[in-house]
Amino acid sequence: MDLIFPKRLEIELVSSCNLRCVYCPRRHLSDLSGFMDVALFKKIIDEASQYPDTIIVLHRRGESLLHRRFTEILSFIAGKFKEVQIATNATLLTEEKFEAITSAITFISFSLDAPAAYNETRVPAKYEDVERNILKFLAFNKGRVKTQASMVKTAATPDGNVAEFKEIWKDRVDRVRVYEEHSKDGVFGAIKNPRTERRPCVMPSYEMLIYDDGCVGRCNHDWNGNPLGDLKTHTIKEVWTNAAYDSLRQQHECLDITDPVCKNCDSWYPEMGVQGTGEVIEK
């Protein structure tokens, strides 16, 4: 596999969030309140832009639209990559941001729930307000940005809620996704019904996760592991090819996994481009 540069960069613009979703792994952590320095973001993008096929993902543990310089960030990245993704709870999806989003983003996912449960699961947001924001964006977007509506299915989610969610959004967005809950017990990446036959995970050779402070994690299931490097003091290439990453790849290749994050994870990715568990409905 070509390890010159990550195929995908997940860049956490903000670790803070304005909601307290009942199933979010954030509830197992404290002090998630950071914002990426714009100079650091530009340093990362300047290096990554030498590889325009790199998939850029502008979210992780927090709500990216909270960033005070969000539109400036999007303006800087616009046109540099073939694919730029973002996920948002859409509470801050205001009309002032629409043009910046449609000019820089190629895929946007709205994190929601069925109306019957939303106000209890996505505290303190209100479903009608968020739905209004999304519908305004969709009218402005006119198909320029690919769109997704997603919800999390837990053991307590009635089947009727899932069916209602699909019905509401299937003709409004390009894709509807129902994710399975993970990290319920505080073990990040753990799922209710773990896969029994462990296989090597491709993520150590595919994706780099960059926290808001420039520290580098393993993948989107790494919420608080010891960093593999620091982009404040090193380049992406230097971290991607360092001893810590090489060791992690070797562990997965040999299925002798001692890394404390990876060894307890059931949400490993056996194939390139596979993004988690759950049902997907394409328009």
C-alpha positions as CSV (number, residue, x, y, z in Angstrom):
1,M,0.0,0.0,0.0
2,D,1.2,3.5,-0.9
3,L,2.1,5.2,2.4
4,I,3.5,8.4,1.1
5,F,0.5,10.4,2.4
6,P,-2.8,9.7,4.1
7,K,-5.7,9.0,1.8
8,R,-8.0,10.8,4.3
9,L,-7.4,13.6,6.8
10,E,-10.0,14.1,9.6
11,I,-9.4,17.5,10.9
12,E,-11.1,18.5,14.2
13,L,-11.8,22.2,13.9
14,V,-13.6,22.3,17.3
15,S,-13.8,19.8,20.2
16,S,-16.4,21.8,22.0
17,C,-20.1,21.2,21.4
18,N,-23.3,23.1,22.0
19,L,-25.4,19.9,22.5
20,R,-25.5,17.1,25.0
21,C,-26.6,14.2,23.0
22,V,-27.5,11.2,25.2
23,Y,-25.6,8.6,23.2
24,C,-22.5,10.7,22.2
25,P,-19.2,9.3,23.5
26,R,-18.4,12.9,24.7
27,R,-20.2,12.0,27.9
28,H,-17.3,9.8,28.9
29,L,-14.8,12.7,28.6
30,S,-14.2,16.1,30.2
31,D,-12.6,19.3,29.0
32,L,-13.5,19.0,25.4
33,S,-13.6,22.7,24.6
34,G,-10.9,23.5,22.1
35,F,-10.8,25.4,18.8
36,M,-8.1,24.8,16.2
37,D,-5.8,27.7,15.6
38,V,-6.3,29.0,12.1
39,A,-2.6,29.2,11.4
40,L,-2.2,25.5,12.3
41,F,-5.1,24.7,10.0
42,K,-3.5,26.6,7.2
43,K,-0.2,24.8,7.8
44,I,-2.0,21.5,7.5
45,I,-3.9,22.4,4.4
46,D,-0.8,23.9,2.7
47,E,0.9,20.5,3.0
48,A,-2.1,18.4,2.2
49,S,-3.0,20.5,-0.9
50,Q,0.0,18.9,-2.6
51,Y,-2.2,15.8,-2.7
52,P,-5.6,17.1,-4.0
53,D,-7.1,13.6,-4.0
54,T,-6.8,13.5,-0.3
55,I,-10.3,13.3,1.3
56,I,-10.7,16.1,3.9
57,V,-13.1,15.7,6.8
58,L,-13.7,18.8,8.9
59,H,-15.2,17.4,12.1
60,R,-14.7,15.0,14.9
61,R,-15.6,15.3,18.6
62,G,-17.3,18.7,18.5
63,E,-19.5,21.0,16.4
64,S,-17.4,22.6,13.6
65,L,-19.8,25.5,13.0
66,L,-19.0,26.8,16.4
67,H,-15.6,28.0,15.1
68,R,-15.6,31.8,15.1
69,R,-13.6,31.8,11.9
70,F,-15.6,29.0,10.2
71,T,-16.2,30.9,6.9
72,E,-12.6,32.0,6.7
73,I,-11.5,28.4,7.1
74,L,-13.8,27.3,4.3
75,S,-12.7,30.1,2.1
76,F,-9.1,28.9,2.6
77,I,-9.8,25.3,1.7
78,A,-12.2,26.0,-1.2
79,G,-11.1,24.5,-4.5
80,K,-8.0,22.7,-3.1
81,F,-9.4,19.2,-2.9
82,K,-11.8,17.0,-4.8
83,E,-13.7,15.9,-1.7
84,V,-14.3,17.9,1.5
85,Q,-16.8,16.6,4.0
86,I,-18.4,17.9,7.2
87,A,-21.0,16.8,9.7
88,T,-23.1,19.2,11.8
89,N,-26.0,19.1,14.2
90,A,-27.3,22.0,12.1
91,T,-28.3,24.2,15.1
92,L,-25.9,26.9,13.8
93,L,-26.6,26.3,10.1
94,T,-27.5,29.9,9.4
95,E,-28.0,31.6,6.0
96,E,-24.7,33.6,6.4
97,K,-22.8,30.3,6.2
98,F,-24.6,28.8,3.2
99,E,-22.4,30.3,0.4
100,A,-19.2,29.4,2.2
101,I,-20.4,25.8,2.6
102,T,-21.6,25.3,-0.9
103,S,-18.3,26.9,-2.3
104,A,-16.0,24.6,-0.3
105,I,-17.8,21.5,0.9
106,T,-18.7,18.5,-1.3
107,F,-20.6,16.4,1.3
108,I,-22.5,17.5,4.4
109,S,-24.2,15.2,6.9
110,F,-26.9,16.4,9.3
111,S,-26.9,14.6,12.7
112,L,-30.5,14.2,13.7
113,D,-33.1,11.9,15.2
114,A,-36.8,11.1,14.7
115,P,-39.0,14.0,15.7
116,A,-40.6,12.0,18.5
117,A,-37.3,11.5,20.2
118,Y,-35.2,14.4,19.1
119,N,-35.9,16.9,21.9
120,E,-35.0,14.3,24.5
121,T,-31.9,12.9,22.8
122,R,-30.3,16.1,21.3
123,V,-30.6,18.4,24.4
124,P,-31.2,21.4,24.3
125,A,-31.9,21.7,20.6
126,K,-35.5,21.6,19.2
127,Y,-36.4,19.5,16.2
128,E,-38.5,22.1,14.5
129,D,-35.7,24.7,14.6
130,V,-33.1,22.4,13.2
131,E,-35.4,21.0,10.5
132,R,-36.1,24.6,9.4
133,N,-32.4,25.3,9.1
134,I,-31.8,22.2,7.0
135,L,-34.7,22.9,4.7
136,K,-33.5,26.4,4.1
137,F,-30.0,25.1,3.3
138,L,-31.4,22.5,0.9
139,A,-33.4,25.1,-1.0
140,F,-30.3,27.3,-1.3
141,N,-28.0,24.3,-2.2
142,K,-29.9,23.1,-5.2
143,G,-27.9,19.9,-5.4
144,R,-24.4,21.4,-5.4
145,V,-23.4,19.7,-2.2
146,K,-24.2,16.0,-1.6
147,T,-26.3,15.7,1.6
148,Q,-27.0,13.1,4.2
149,A,-29.4,12.9,7.2
150,S,-28.2,10.5,9.9
151,M,-29.5,9.2,13.2
152,V,-28.2,6.9,15.9
153,K,-30.1,3.7,16.7
154,T,-29.8,2.5,20.3
155,A,-31.2,-0.5,22.1
156,A,-34.0,1.8,23.3
157,T,-34.9,3.2,19.9
158,P,-38.4,2.1,18.8
159,D,-38.5,0.6,15.3
160,G,-41.1,3.2,14.5
161,N,-38.7,6.0,15.0
162,V,-36.3,4.6,12.5
163,A,-39.0,4.1,9.9
164,E,-40.3,7.6,10.5
165,F,-36.8,9.1,10.1
166,K,-36.3,7.3,6.8
167,E,-39.6,8.4,5.5
168,I,-39.1,12.1,6.4
169,W,-35.7,12.5,4.9
170,K,-35.4,9.9,2.0
171,D,-36.7,12.3,-0.6
172,R,-35.1,15.4,0.8
173,V,-31.4,14.4,0.9
174,D,-29.1,12.3,-1.2
175,R,-28.5,9.7,1.5
176,V,-30.1,8.6,4.8
177,R,-28.0,6.8,7.3
178,V,-28.9,5.0,10.5
179,Y,-25.8,4.4,12.7
180,E,-25.5,1.8,15.4
181,E,-24.6,3.1,18.8
182,H,-21.0,2.6,19.9
183,S,-18.9,3.3,22.9
184,K,-21.9,2.9,25.2
185,D,-19.8,1.4,28.0
186,G,-17.1,4.0,27.7
187,V,-14.8,1.8,25.6
188,F,-14.4,3.9,22.5
189,G,-15.2,1.9,19.3
190,A,-16.9,-0.9,21.2
191,I,-20.3,-2.0,19.8
192,K,-23.1,-4.1,21.3
193,N,-22.5,-7.1,19.0
194,P,-18.7,-7.1,18.3
195,R,-17.4,-8.8,15.2
196,T,-16.0,-12.2,16.2
197,E,-13.3,-12.7,13.5
198,R,-10.8,-9.9,13.9
199,R,-9.2,-8.7,10.7
200,P,-6.5,-6.1,10.1
201,C,-7.9,-2.6,10.2
202,V,-7.0,-0.4,7.2
203,M,-7.2,2.9,9.0
204,P,-3.6,3.1,10.1
205,S,-2.7,3.1,6.4
206,Y,-5.6,5.1,5.2
207,E,-6.6,7.9,7.6
208,M,-5.0,10.4,9.9
209,L,-7.0,12.0,12.7
210,I,-5.9,15.5,13.7
211,Y,-7.3,16.9,17.0
212,D,-7.9,20.6,17.5
213,D,-4.6,21.0,19.2
214,G,-2.6,19.4,16.4
215,C,-2.0,16.1,18.1
216,V,-2.6,13.1,15.9
217,G,-4.9,10.2,16.7
218,R,-5.6,6.9,15.1
219,C,-9.1,7.2,13.4
220,N,-12.6,8.4,14.2
221,H,-12.9,5.9,17.1
222,D,-9.9,7.4,18.9
223,W,-11.4,9.9,21.3
224,N,-8.6,10.3,23.9
225,G,-5.7,8.0,23.1
226,N,-2.1,8.9,23.5
227,P,-1.1,10.9,20.3
228,L,0.9,9.3,17.5
229,G,2.5,12.7,16.8
230,D,2.1,16.5,16.9
231,L,1.6,18.6,13.8
232,K,2.5,21.8,15.6
233,T,6.1,20.6,15.6
234,H,6.2,18.1,12.7
235,T,4.8,17.7,9.2
236,I,2.0,15.3,8.2
237,K,4.6,13.2,6.3
238,E,6.9,13.0,9.3
239,V,4.2,11.8,11.6
240,W,2.7,9.4,9.0
241,T,6.0,7.6,8.6
242,N,7.2,7.8,12.2
243,A,7.9,4.8,14.5
244,A,4.6,5.0,16.3
245,Y,2.6,4.7,13.1
246,D,4.9,1.9,11.8
247,S,4.4,0.0,15.0
248,L,0.6,0.4,14.8
249,R,0.5,-0.8,11.2
250,Q,2.6,-3.8,12.1
251,Q,0.3,-4.7,15.0
252,H,-2.7,-4.8,12.7
253,E,-0.9,-6.7,9.9
254,C,0.1,-9.4,12.4
255,L,-3.1,-9.2,14.4
256,D,-1.0,-8.8,17.5
257,I,-2.7,-5.6,18.7
258,T,-1.4,-4.1,21.9
259,D,-2.3,-0.5,21.2
260,P,-4.8,0.4,24.0
261,V,-7.2,2.1,21.7
262,C,-7.2,-0.4,18.8
263,K,-7.2,-3.6,20.9
264,N,-10.6,-2.8,22.5
265,C,-12.2,-1.5,19.3
266,D,-14.9,-3.6,17.6
267,S,-15.5,-1.0,14.9
268,W,-12.5,-1.7,12.9
269,Y,-12.5,-1.2,9.1
270,P,-11.5,-4.1,6.9
271,E,-11.8,-2.2,3.6
272,M,-10.9,1.2,2.2
273,G,-13.7,3.7,2.3
274,V,-15.9,1.8,4.7
275,Q,-17.4,4.3,7.2
276,G,-18.8,2.6,10.2
277,T,-21.8,0.4,10.9
278,G,-25.5,0.9,10.1
279,E,-28.0,1.1,7.3
280,V,-27.6,3.4,4.3
281,I,-30.3,4.5,2.0
282,E,-29.3,6.2,-1.2
283,K,-31.7,8.3,-3.2
